[in-house]
């Protein structure tokens, strides 16, 4: 009986597998190039409304689920284009449930103000005359639906407060991650007066847990009595003592470190 060389057989199998894999990858790349050369690639821009098909695999079954949204970010170009799509419909649906408590204020990045207006008029029984897109501080916020950027909301805070909005939608709410930022302090004042606050964000915390604190406070102010109580539980906060001198006098300070 001939003696089998196990290592040689395994090596041959691995070689054949790698060759087949590389061949399939080359074939796939060639087919993709042919496809995209024969198709007109759309010129997608931030603020455009798009319909996206998501391939979902469930065991051995596959299906495509579609949704519509607004492009809020774009990277690269041609077939390497990567876009980030914001699904505004969820926020619109929740806000419409509280329509009896309108007028409504939508705070969002400046690049998607018009997209918000278009989506609201598309899905709700709201006319163009009832939707106000605030483009400068000289505009008023006296419409049924008012859409404003973060920067203008801060600059027009006195006028907005006077309107006493009860329904507030904050798109890309991670813009409020800094507790000390002027925009955060301004929007805090609006949140305190609102009955309904809806936050939308695909990335509520970009890097650190403390970025969630201001957003949690918007939704449920009583959950944490202070930032210290939040940081102690979720940010591994602890106190350290520092000794400092000024005019030959010794001072002791306690700092909260996270």
C-alpha positions in Angstrom: 0.0 0.0 0.0 1.4 3.4 -1.0 2.1 5.8 1.8 0.1 9.0 1.6 1.9 12.3 2.0 -0.7 14.2 4.1 1.2 17.5 4.1 1.5 17.5 0.3 -2.2 16.8 -0.1 -3.2 19.6 2.2 -0.8 22.0 0.4 -2.3 21.1 -3.0 -5.8 21.6 -1.7 -4.9 25.0 -0.3 -3.2 26.1 -3.5 -6.2 25.1 -5.6 -8.5 27.0 -3.2 -6.4 30.1 -3.4 -6.3 29.9 -7.2 -10.1 29.5 -7.4 -10.6 32.4 -5.0 -8.3 34.8 -6.8 -10.0 33.8 -10.1 -13.4 34.5 -8.7 -12.3 37.9 -7.4 -10.8 38.9 -10.7 -14.0 37.9 -12.5 -16.2 39.8 -10.0 -14.0 43.0 -10.4 -14.2 42.7 -14.2 -18.0 42.3 -14.1 -18.4 45.3 -11.8 -16.3 47.5 -14.1 -18.4 46.5 -17.1 -21.6 47.2 -15.2 -20.6 50.6 -14.0 -19.2 51.6 -17.4 -22.5 50.7 -19.0 -24.5 52.7 -16.3 -24.7 56.4 -15.6 -23.5 56.9 -12.1 -25.8 59.5 -10.4 -24.2 62.7 -9.1 -25.3 62.5 -5.4 -25.0 65.6 -3.2 -25.6 66.3 0.5 -29.2 67.2 0.9 -30.5 64.9 -1.9 -33.4 62.5 -1.1 -32.6 58.9 -2.1 -34.2 55.5 -2.0 -31.9 52.8 -0.6 -32.2 49.0 -0.9 -30.7 47.1 2.0 -29.9 43.4 1.4 -30.9 41.3 4.4 -29.9 37.7 4.7 -32.0 35.5 7.0 -30.6 32.0 7.1 -30.7 30.7 3.5 -33.2 33.4 2.4 -32.4 36.9 1.1 -34.6 39.9 0.7 -34.2 43.6 -0.1 -35.7 46.2 2.3 -36.1 49.7 0.9 -36.3 53.0 2.8 -36.1 56.7 1.8 -33.8 59.2 3.5 -31.6 62.3 3.1 -27.9 62.3 2.3 -26.2 64.1 5.2 -22.5 63.1 4.4 -20.5 62.1 1.4 -17.0 60.7 0.9 -14.9 59.8 -2.2 -16.3 59.9 -5.8 -17.4 57.7 -8.7 -17.9 54.0 -7.8 -16.1 54.5 -4.5 -18.6 57.0 -3.3 -19.8 56.5 0.3 -22.9 58.3 1.6 -24.6 58.6 5.0 -28.4 58.6 4.8 -30.6 60.1 7.5 -34.0 58.5 7.7 -36.1 61.6 8.6 -39.4 59.8 8.3 -39.2 58.3 11.8 -38.9 61.7 13.4 -41.7 63.1 11.2 -44.0 60.2 12.2 -43.5 60.7 15.9 -43.9 64.5 15.6 -47.2 64.1 13.7 -48.6 62.0 16.6 -48.4 65.2 18.7 -49.8 67.5 16.1 -52.4 69.0 18.4 -49.5 70.4 20.4 -47.8 72.1 17.5 -46.3 74.6 16.4 -43.2 72.5 15.9 -39.5 73.5 15.8 -37.0 71.3 13.9 -33.3 72.0 14.6 -30.9 70.3 12.2 -27.6 70.8 10.3 -27.9 73.7 7.8 -27.3 71.4 4.8 -30.5 69.4 5.3 -33.0 72.2 6.2 -34.6 72.1 2.7 -34.7 68.3 2.8 -36.6 68.4 6.1 -39.2 70.8 4.6 -39.6 68.6 1.5 -40.1 65.4 3.6 -42.6 67.1 5.9 -44.7 68.3 3.0 -44.4 64.9 1.3 -45.7 62.8 4.2 -47.9 65.2 6.2 -50.9 67.3 5.3 -48.9 70.5 5.5 -48.8 73.2 2.9 -45.7 75.1 1.8 -47.2 78.2 3.4 -47.2 76.5 6.8 -43.5 75.5 6.7 -40.9 78.1 7.4 -37.2 77.3 6.6 -35.2 79.9 8.6 -32.3 81.0 6.4 -31.2 84.1 8.4 -31.8 85.8 11.7 -34.1 88.3 10.0 -36.7 85.6 9.4 -39.5 84.9 11.8 -40.5 81.6 13.5 -44.2 82.1 13.3 -45.1 79.2 11.0 -46.8 75.9 12.0 -43.5 74.1 11.2 -40.2 76.0 11.6 -36.9 74.5 10.5 -33.7 76.1 11.6 -29.9 75.3 11.8 -28.0 74.9 15.1 -26.1 78.1 14.5 -29.2 80.2 13.9 -31.0 78.6 16.8 -28.3 79.9 19.1 -28.4 83.4 17.5 -32.2 83.6 17.6 -32.7 82.1 21.0 -34.7 85.0 22.5 -37.1 85.1 19.5 -37.6 81.3 19.6 -38.1 81.2 23.4 -40.9 83.8 23.0 -42.7 81.4 20.7 -42.7 78.7 23.4 -42.6 75.6 21.1 -44.0 72.5 22.7 -42.8 70.0 20.1 -39.1 70.0 19.4 -37.2 67.8 16.9 -33.4 67.8 17.2 -31.7 66.1 14.2 -28.1 64.9 14.5 -28.4 65.3 18.3 -24.8 64.4 18.9 -24.1 68.1 18.0 -25.0 68.6 21.6 -22.2 66.4 23.0 -20.4 69.3 24.7 -22.0 70.5 28.0 -20.3 73.8 27.8 -20.9 74.7 24.1 -23.1 77.8 23.5 -25.4 75.8 21.1 -26.0 73.2 23.9 -26.8 75.9 26.5 -29.2 77.6 24.1 -31.0 74.5 23.1 -31.3 73.5 26.8 -33.4 76.5 27.3 -35.8 75.4 24.6 -35.9 71.8 25.9 -37.0 73.1 29.3 -40.1 74.7 27.8 -41.0 71.9 25.4 -43.5 69.1 26.2 -42.2 66.7 23.5 -38.5 66.4 22.6 -37.5 64.0 19.8 -33.7 63.4 19.3 -32.4 61.8 16.1 -28.8 60.5 15.6 -27.1 57.5 14.1 -24.1 58.2 16.3 -25.2 59.6 19.6 -21.8 59.1 21.2 -18.8 59.6 18.9 -16.0 58.7 21.3 -16.8 59.0 25.1 -19.7 58.2 27.3 -19.9 61.8 28.6 -21.2 62.8 25.2 -24.5 61.1 26.0 -25.2 63.1 29.1 -26.6 66.2 27.5 -28.9 64.1 25.2 -30.2 62.0 28.1 -30.8 65.2 30.0 -32.9 66.5 27.1 -35.1 63.5 27.2 -35.3 62.8 31.0 -33.8 65.6 33.1 -34.6 63.9 36.4 -32.6 60.7 35.6 -29.3 62.2 36.8 -29.2 64.9 39.4 -25.9 66.2 38.0 -23.1 65.5 35.6 -21.1 64.2 38.6 -23.6 61.4 39.3 -23.6 60.4 35.6 -19.8 60.5 35.3 -19.3 58.6 38.5 -21.4 55.7 37.2 -20.5 55.6 33.5 -17.2 57.6 33.0 -15.1 56.0 35.8 -14.9 59.5 37.4 -12.8 59.9 40.6 -11.6 62.8 42.7 -8.0 63.9 42.9 -6.4 66.5 45.2 -4.0 69.2 43.9 -1.9 71.4 46.1 -1.2 74.9 44.7 0.4 78.0 46.1 -0.4 81.6 45.5 1.2 84.5 47.4 2.9 82.0 49.7 -0.5 80.6 50.7 -1.3 76.9 50.3 -4.6 75.9 48.6 -6.1 72.5 48.1 -8.4 71.7 45.1 -10.6 68.7 44.3 -11.1 68.0 40.6 -13.4 65.5 38.9 -11.4 63.4 36.5 -13.0 61.1 34.0 
